[in-house]
Amino acid sequence: MTILEHLTVAQQDEDNVKDTLIEEYSKYDKDLRLLTFKILLEKFNDNYKELLPEQKYILKEFITSVNSKTRLRNVVNEELSKITKEVQKLSAKVKDEVVKIKLDEVSKAIVPLKKTEPITDTHLVNLMQYYDLVNELKSL
């Protein structure tokens, strides 16, 4: 019976579900919305408390710049430039030649985004990983 119900039930449109949720949320009174937002924020902060300050900054920009792709692209390109310089500087301090060669290749692989290139989650993940690499290099 469960399989039959599953097969015959019409699929719901994901965008429609999101719109319904937003409409319902907007009907709540202001205090309840603030409380919901506060709980959501606390859970988010608990999950990401181990992030470096630079990673928190990028994540904040990624979230707040949803409507301004140009601003986000500029921030990402600035951070990529800083990371490239930092990797090159820290690469000079590394004694292992193999690691030095790999770091040089990493710094060459970090390229700024083009003006027409859309910013994706992959860019965010790459930035986070670059910051982890820089942090690791600083701790050597």
Phi, psi and omega in degrees: 000318180297318179296317179298317178298319180296320181288331185265348180284133180291141178290141179266143177285128183298320179296322179295320178296317179298315179298319179296317178298316181295319178298315180295318179297320182291340179281342180294154177289163188301318181298318180293321177296318179296319178296316178299314180297319180297316179296317178299317180296318179296317178296319178298313180295323177296320180291328187243027182288341182276358182289150174289157179304322179295320179293322177297319179298313181296317179298318178298315179296321180297321181284315186279341182261029181302321183273345183243087181294325181295314179298315180297318179297319179296317179297314180299316180295321177298316180293321177298320177297315178298317181296317179301313179297319181293318178296318179296318179295315181287334178297326179294335181274346182284135182271330181287121184294323180295315179296320179299317179296317180296321179294322176297320178293322177297315181295329176286331182282341179279105181241143179294157179283144176281158183297335181265350184283127178287146180270127183240176176298330179299320178297318179297314179298317179300315178300317179299318180290323176298319178294323175297319178297313180298318179297319178296318179295323180293330182277354179287000000 
